[in-house]
């Protein structure tokens, strides 16, 4: 009997021993023949269950069918009709929890590699001279605060509808977490820049070094002629544990550590950005940011890198692929462990971290088993650098300078089901609403907000 479920087409990767010491992209992507072979695994199910798992509603079976027919440009056009950043989402989206988790192939075998096919199409077209047609202007102006995935998605969707869109970015370059948070080995920055250039060809204007709430207020944006404002300023305020020793030299937030490496190029030999030359590193946390921090530390020359996580491997929130890559590269996981204090040498530098063993108790309201300390189980790990990857929350600047803009007790903006805030004409989405989450969820929020902004302005114009 023939094999009714051919295996997923493997993808080439750098060897772990080689990639652990360089910042080049780990996963190398499909060739044309590999992409076609993988696309031919798609069953093109009648009800398209995979689409129900996509926050930006990519027409997945349609584009995959075109790849199977070697019509790569047509496949790309289908993706771009709903997704403004396919080269990004194809690399960093957690497809295994979203579209691929709904794939019928995955019931008895392996799901179709939807993300890798999306990446293939985007990479294929990046080598082409794509003709981008600017839509006819509709005479309306919209401001977007934040040039990260939520803001860029909202800006692109609005530009396609003819809106005059300006993105106000606080940093010296647009991209948000795509530029400062995700390392080069997972998401090359030239790819992010290429995606942004595509939005600029649509007519999106990007103003950098614009800290809204300081340079201009939200109300002043309205005063200058913008009819709606989208806030997609992310969540860049790091969290700490509040334990002894967090003020020592050698303690970083993951935000600072990754920003120095990615945005400020500390990984280059000729960089001017100060960063620790670490020998032994502990990263506290278990999400994708923790994996990025640990793997970056290894590439900067650390001999030992530990990830300290208070739950077990089963509860790790990071993508399985990122965990697998970290393990291959030599990162050591200390599960069911939690730091109690960071130790200092005589000069105020980190020279160790004291931890305590944990055990999992009963499940809490979220369904996760709560970790509890095991009395008398303290132990010490010798380190010279500690990186806190414990999540982030939104910077309070915008909500503090915008009367009528409501936030909850965690500092995230309150929106309704259409991404409308409590202030008329102001919309928000992404991490500034949800707290730190995934790139694709932020993109989905930006997409929904663009639809709401278009409806808001059209309704206002018709009155």
C-alpha positions as CSV (number, residue, x, y, z in Angstrom):
1,X,0.0,0.0,0.0
2,X,1.5,3.4,-0.9
3,X,2.4,5.9,1.7
4,X,-0.6,8.2,2.1
5,X,1.2,10.7,4.3
6,X,4.6,11.6,2.8
7,X,6.9,13.1,5.3
8,X,7.4,16.8,5.7
9,X,10.2,18.1,3.4
10,X,13.2,18.7,5.6
11,X,14.9,22.1,5.5
12,X,18.7,22.8,5.5
13,X,20.3,24.3,8.6
14,X,23.7,25.4,9.6
15,X,25.5,22.7,11.7
16,X,25.0,23.5,15.5
17,X,28.7,23.6,16.2
18,X,29.2,26.2,13.5
19,X,26.1,28.3,14.0
20,X,26.5,28.6,17.7
21,X,29.4,31.0,17.1
22,X,28.0,33.1,14.3
23,X,24.9,35.3,13.8
24,X,24.0,34.0,10.3
25,X,20.5,32.7,9.7
26,X,20.1,29.2,11.2
27,X,17.4,27.8,8.9
28,X,18.3,28.2,5.2
29,X,14.9,27.8,3.6
30,X,13.5,25.7,0.7
31,X,14.8,25.4,-2.8
32,X,12.2,25.6,-5.6
33,X,12.0,21.8,-5.9
34,X,11.7,21.4,-2.1
35,X,9.0,24.0,-1.9
36,X,7.0,22.3,-4.8
37,X,7.4,18.9,-3.2
38,X,6.2,20.2,0.2
39,X,3.3,22.1,-1.4
40,X,2.1,18.9,-3.1
41,X,1.5,17.4,0.4
42,X,-1.4,19.8,0.9
43,X,-4.8,18.1,0.7
44,X,-6.6,21.4,-0.2
45,X,-9.3,20.6,2.3
46,X,-12.8,21.8,1.5
47,X,-13.3,23.8,4.7
48,X,-9.8,25.2,4.9
49,X,-9.2,24.5,8.6
50,X,-5.7,25.9,8.5
51,X,-7.1,29.4,7.8
52,X,-8.9,29.4,11.1
53,X,-5.6,29.4,12.9
54,X,-4.1,32.4,11.0
55,X,-4.5,35.8,12.7
56,X,-4.0,37.7,9.4
57,X,-6.3,35.4,7.4
58,X,-3.8,34.3,4.8
59,X,-5.5,32.3,2.0
60,X,-3.3,29.3,2.8
61,X,-4.7,26.5,0.5
62,X,-4.8,29.0,-2.5
63,X,-1.2,30.1,-2.2
64,X,0.1,26.6,-1.6
65,X,-1.8,25.3,-4.7
66,X,0.1,27.9,-6.7
67,X,3.4,26.9,-5.2
68,X,2.6,23.3,-6.2
69,X,2.1,24.5,-9.8
70,X,5.4,26.5,-9.7
71,X,3.4,29.7,-10.0
72,X,5.5,31.4,-7.2
73,X,4.6,35.0,-8.1
74,X,0.9,34.2,-8.0
75,X,1.4,32.5,-4.7
76,X,3.2,35.6,-3.3
77,X,0.4,37.9,-4.5
78,X,-2.2,35.8,-2.7
79,X,-0.2,36.0,0.5
80,X,0.4,39.7,0.2
81,X,-3.3,40.4,-0.3
82,X,-3.8,39.8,3.5
83,X,-0.2,39.8,4.9
84,X,2.1,42.8,4.6
85,X,5.1,41.1,6.2
86,X,5.3,37.5,4.8
87,X,9.1,37.2,5.0
88,X,8.8,38.0,8.7
89,X,5.9,35.9,9.6
90,X,7.2,33.0,7.6
91,X,10.2,33.0,9.9
92,X,9.0,33.9,13.4
93,X,5.3,33.0,13.5
94,X,4.5,30.0,15.8
95,X,2.8,28.1,13.0
96,X,2.8,24.9,15.0
97,X,0.3,26.5,17.4
98,X,-1.7,28.2,14.8
99,X,-2.3,27.3,11.1
100,X,-0.2,24.1,11.2
101,X,-2.0,22.9,14.3
102,X,-5.3,22.8,12.2
103,X,-3.7,21.0,9.2
104,X,-5.5,17.7,8.5
105,X,-2.1,16.2,7.6
106,X,-1.1,16.6,11.2
107,X,-3.8,14.3,12.5
108,X,-1.9,11.1,11.6
109,X,1.4,12.5,10.5
110,X,3.2,15.8,10.0
111,X,1.4,19.0,9.0
112,X,2.2,20.8,5.8
113,X,5.1,23.3,6.5
114,X,2.9,26.3,5.9
115,X,5.4,28.8,7.4
116,X,8.3,27.6,5.4
117,X,6.3,27.8,2.2
118,X,5.3,31.4,3.1
119,X,8.9,32.2,3.7
120,X,9.9,30.6,0.4
121,X,7.5,32.8,-1.6
122,X,8.6,35.9,0.1
123,X,12.3,35.1,-0.4
124,X,11.7,34.2,-4.0
125,X,10.1,37.5,-4.7
126,X,12.7,39.5,-2.9
127,X,15.1,38.7,-5.7
128,X,12.6,40.1,-8.2
129,X,11.9,43.7,-9.2
130,X,8.3,43.8,-7.9
131,X,6.1,46.6,-9.3
132,X,4.2,48.2,-6.5
133,X,1.3,50.4,-7.5
134,X,0.3,53.2,-5.2
135,X,-3.5,53.2,-4.6
136,X,-5.4,56.3,-5.5
137,X,-5.4,58.7,-2.5
138,X,-8.7,59.0,-0.7
139,X,-8.0,62.3,1.0
140,X,-7.8,61.1,4.6
141,X,-4.8,61.1,7.0
142,X,-4.1,58.5,9.7
143,X,-1.2,58.5,12.2
144,X,0.4,55.2,13.4
145,X,2.4,55.3,16.6
146,X,5.0,52.6,16.6
147,X,6.8,51.0,13.7
148,X,6.6,47.4,15.0
149,X,4.6,44.5,13.5
150,X,1.2,45.9,14.7
151,X,1.9,49.4,13.4
152,X,3.4,48.3,10.1
153,X,0.5,46.0,9.4
154,X,-2.1,48.7,10.1
155,X,-0.1,51.2,8.0
156,X,0.1,48.8,5.1
157,X,-3.5,47.9,5.1
158,X,-4.6,51.5,5.3
159,X,-2.2,52.6,2.6
160,X,-3.8,49.9,0.3
161,X,-7.1,51.7,0.8
162,X,-5.7,55.0,-0.2
163,X,-5.1,56.6,3.2
164,X,-2.2,59.0,3.7
165,X,-0.4,57.2,6.5
166,X,2.5,58.4,8.7
167,X,4.2,56.0,11.1
168,X,5.9,57.7,14.1
169,X,8.7,55.5,15.4
170,X,10.6,56.3,18.6
171,X,13.9,54.6,17.6
172,X,16.2,55.7,14.8
173,X,14.9,52.9,12.5
174,X,11.5,51.3,12.1
175,X,10.7,47.6,12.8
176,X,10.1,47.6,16.5
177,X,10.8,44.2,18.1
178,X,11.6,42.9,14.6
179,X,14.7,45.1,14.7
180,X,15.7,45.3,18.4
181,X,14.4,42.0,19.8
182,X,14.6,39.1,17.4
183,X,18.3,38.2,16.6
184,X,19.8,38.2,13.2
185,X,20.1,34.4,13.2
186,X,16.3,34.1,13.4
187,X,15.3,37.2,11.4
188,X,18.0,38.9,9.3
189,X,17.6,42.7,9.5
190,X,18.0,43.2,5.7
191,X,14.7,41.2,5.3
192,X,12.9,43.5,7.8
193,X,14.2,46.5,5.9
194,X,13.1,45.0,2.6
195,X,9.5,44.5,3.9
196,X,9.4,48.1,5.2
197,X,10.7,49.4,1.9
198,X,7.7,47.6,0.3
199,X,5.3,49.5,2.6
200,X,7.1,52.8,1.7
201,X,6.5,52.1,-2.0
202,X,2.8,51.8,-1.2
203,X,3.0,55.4,0.1
204,X,3.6,54.8,3.9
205,X,5.7,57.6,5.4
206,X,7.9,56.8,8.3
207,X,9.3,59.4,10.7
208,X,11.9,58.1,13.1
209,X,13.2,59.5,16.4
210,X,9.6,60.6,17.2
211,X,8.7,59.8,20.8
212,X,5.0,60.4,20.9
213,X,4.1,61.8,24.3
214,X,7.3,63.8,24.3
215,X,7.9,65.3,20.8
216,X,4.2,65.4,20.1
217,X,1.1,64.3,22.0
218,X,-1.8,62.3,20.6
219,X,-4.0,65.3,20.7
220,X,-1.5,67.3,18.8
221,X,-1.5,64.7,16.0
222,X,-5.3,65.3,15.7
223,X,-4.6,69.1,15.6
224,X,-2.2,68.6,12.7
225,X,-4.9,67.0,10.5
226,X,-4.8,63.3,11.3
227,X,-8.4,61.9,11.5
228,X,-7.5,58.8,13.4
229,X,-4.6,57.5,15.5
230,X,-3.4,53.9,15.9
231,X,-1.2,53.1,18.9
232,X,1.0,50.1,18.3
233,X,3.9,51.2,20.6
234,X,4.5,47.7,21.9
235,X,5.6,46.7,25.4
236,X,9.2,47.7,26.0
237,X,9.3,48.1,29.8
238,X,11.2,45.2,31.3
239,X,10.2,43.2,34.4
240,X,12.5,42.1,37.1
241,X,12.1,39.6,40.0
242,X,12.7,42.0,42.8
243,X,15.4,39.8,44.3
244,X,18.7,40.8,46.0
245,X,21.5,41.6,43.5
246,X,19.5,42.7,40.5
247,X,21.4,46.1,40.6
248,X,24.8,44.4,40.2
249,X,27.1,45.0,37.2
250,X,26.4,42.1,34.8
251,X,22.6,42.0,35.3
252,X,20.6,42.8,32.1
253,X,17.0,42.9,31.2
254,X,16.6,40.8,28.0
255,X,15.3,43.9,26.4
256,X,18.5,45.8,26.9
257,X,20.7,42.9,26.1
258,X,19.0,42.1,22.8
259,X,18.7,45.8,21.8
260,X,22.4,46.2,22.3
261,X,23.1,43.2,20.1
262,X,20.5,43.6,17.4
263,X,19.7,47.3,17.0
264,X,23.1,48.6,18.1
265,X,25.1,45.9,16.4
266,X,27.1,44.7,19.4
267,X,27.6,41.3,17.7
268,X,29.9,42.9,15.0
269,X,33.7,42.9,15.6
270,X,34.0,46.6,15.0
271,X,31.0,47.7,17.2
272,X,31.1,50.6,19.6
273,X,28.3,49.3,21.7
274,X,29.4,48.2,25.2
275,X,28.3,44.7,26.2
276,X,29.7,42.2,28.7
277,X,32.3,39.7,27.5
278,X,30.6,36.9,29.4
279,X,32.0,33.5,30.3
280,X,29.1,32.0,32.2
281,X,25.6,33.3,31.6
282,X,22.2,32.6,33.3
283,X,19.0,33.5,31.5
284,X,15.9,33.6,33.7
285,X,12.7,32.7,31.8
286,X,11.3,30.2,29.4
287,X,9.8,32.1,26.5
288,X,11.2,32.9,23.0
289,X,12.9,36.0,24.4
290,X,14.8,33.7,26.8
291,X,15.9,31.4,24.0
292,X,17.0,34.5,21.9
293,X,19.0,35.8,24.8
294,X,20.7,32.5,25.6
295,X,21.6,31.7,22.0
296,X,22.9,35.3,21.5
297,X,25.1,34.9,24.6
298,X,26.5,31.7,23.2
299,X,27.3,33.5,19.9
300,X,29.0,36.3,21.7
301,X,31.5,33.8,23.1
302,X,30.1,32.5,26.4
303,X,31.4,29.1,27.4
304,X,28.4,28.1,29.5
305,X,24.8,29.3,29.1
306,X,22.0,28.3,31.4
307,X,18.3,28.8,31.1
308,X,16.7,28.8,34.5
309,X,13.0,28.1,34.4
310,X,10.7,27.5,37.4
311,X,8.5,25.0,35.7
312,X,9.2,21.8,33.8
313,X,10.1,21.3,30.1
314,X,6.4,20.5,29.4
315,X,5.4,24.0,30.4
316,X,8.0,25.9,28.4
317,X,6.2,28.7,26.4
318,X,8.9,29.0,23.8
319,X,8.5,27.5,20.3
320,X,9.7,23.9,20.1
321,X,12.0,24.7,17.2
322,X,13.7,27.4,19.3
323,X,14.2,25.1,22.3
324,X,15.5,22.4,20.0
325,X,18.0,24.8,18.4
326,X,19.1,26.0,21.8
327,X,19.7,22.5,23.1
328,X,21.7,21.6,19.9
329,X,23.8,24.7,20.4
330,X,24.8,23.7,23.9
331,X,22.5,25.8,26.1
332,X,21.8,23.9,29.4
333,X,18.3,24.0,30.9
334,X,17.8,24.1,34.7
335,X,14.1,23.2,35.0
336,X,12.1,23.4,38.2
337,X,14.5,26.0,39.5
338,X,14.0,29.6,40.6
339,X,16.6,32.3,41.5
340,X,16.5,33.6,45.1
341,X,19.4,36.1,44.9
342,X,22.3,37.2,42.7
343,X,25.7,37.0,44.3
344,X,28.4,39.7,44.1
345,X,32.1,39.8,44.2
346,X,34.1,42.5,46.1
347,X,33.7,44.9,43.2
348,X,29.9,44.8,42.8
349,X,30.0,42.4,39.8
350,X,27.9,39.3,39.4
351,X,29.8,36.1,40.4
352,X,27.0,33.7,41.0
353,X,23.3,33.1,41.3
354,X,21.5,31.3,44.1
355,X,18.5,29.2,43.2
356,X,16.0,26.9,44.9
357,X,14.4,23.8,43.5
358,X,10.7,23.9,42.7
359,X,7.9,21.3,42.4
360,X,4.6,21.6,40.6
361,X,1.5,21.7,42.6
362,X,-2.2,21.8,41.6
363,X,-3.3,23.6,38.5
364,X,-4.2,27.3,38.9
365,X,-7.1,29.2,37.2
366,X,-5.2,29.2,33.9
367,X,-4.8,25.5,33.9
368,X,-1.1,25.6,34.6
369,X,0.4,23.8,37.6
370,X,1.7,26.3,40.1
371,X,5.4,25.9,41.1
372,X,6.2,25.7,44.8
373,X,9.6,25.9,46.6
374,X,11.2,22.7,47.9
375,X,12.5,23.6,51.3
376,X,16.2,23.3,51.9
377,X,17.0,22.7,48.2
378,X,19.1,25.8,47.5
379,X,22.0,25.6,45.2
380,X,24.4,28.0,43.5
381,X,25.5,28.4,39.9
382,X,28.7,30.2,39.1
383,X,28.0,33.0,36.5
384,X,29.2,36.4,35.6
385,X,26.1,37.6,33.7
386,X,22.4,37.3,34.5
387,X,19.7,38.1,31.9
388,X,16.1,38.6,33.1
389,X,13.7,37.4,30.4
390,X,10.6,37.7,32.4
391,X,8.3,39.6,30.1
392,X,7.6,43.3,29.5
393,X,4.8,45.8,29.9
394,X,4.0,49.0,27.9
395,X,5.8,52.2,28.5
396,X,3.4,54.5,30.3
397,X,4.4,57.7,28.4
398,X,1.5,57.7,25.9
399,X,-1.3,56.9,28.4
400,X,0.1,59.4,30.8
401,X,0.1,62.2,28.2
402,X,-3.3,61.4,26.6
403,X,-6.3,62.5,28.6
404,X,-9.2,60.1,28.2
405,X,-7.1,57.1,27.3
406,X,-7.9,54.3,29.7
407,X,-5.6,51.4,30.7
408,X,-5.9,48.5,33.1
409,X,-4.0,47.7,36.3
410,X,-1.2,46.1,34.2
411,X,-0.7,49.3,32.2
412,X,-2.1,47.9,28.9
413,X,-4.6,50.0,27.0
414,X,-8.2,48.9,27.1
415,X,-9.9,48.3,23.8
416,X,-13.1,46.8,22.5
417,X,-13.6,44.0,20.0
418,X,-12.7,46.5,17.2
419,X,-9.5,47.7,18.8
420,X,-11.2,51.0,19.7
421,X,-9.8,52.7,22.8
422,X,-11.8,54.8,25.3
423,X,-10.8,58.0,23.3
424,X,-12.7,58.7,20.1
425,X,-10.6,58.3,17.0
426,X,-7.8,56.4,18.8
427,X,-7.3,52.7,18.2
428,X,-4.7,50.4,19.6
429,X,-3.4,46.9,19.2
430,X,-0.5,44.5,19.7
431,X,1.6,44.3,22.8
432,X,0.5,47.7,24.1
433,X,-3.0,46.0,24.6
434,X,-2.1,42.4,25.2
435,X,1.3,42.7,27.0
436,X,4.2,40.8,25.4
437,X,2.9,38.3,22.9
438,X,3.8,37.0,19.4
439,X,4.6,39.0,16.3
440,X,1.7,37.5,14.3
441,X,-0.9,38.3,17.0
442,X,0.3,41.9,16.9
443,X,-0.1,41.8,13.1
444,X,-3.6,40.5,13.4
445,X,-4.5,43.3,15.8
446,X,-3.0,45.9,13.4
447,X,-5.1,44.3,10.6
448,X,-8.3,44.5,12.6
449,X,-7.6,48.1,13.7
450,X,-7.1,49.1,10.1
451,X,-10.5,47.8,9.2
452,X,-12.0,49.7,12.2
453,X,-10.2,52.9,11.3
454,X,-11.5,52.7,7.7
455,X,-15.0,52.2,8.9
456,X,-14.7,55.0,11.5
457,X,-13.5,57.5,8.9
458,X,-16.0,56.5,6.2
459,X,-18.9,56.7,8.7
460,X,-17.7,60.1,9.9
461,X,-17.4,61.3,6.3
462,X,-20.9,60.2,5.4
463,X,-22.5,62.2,8.1
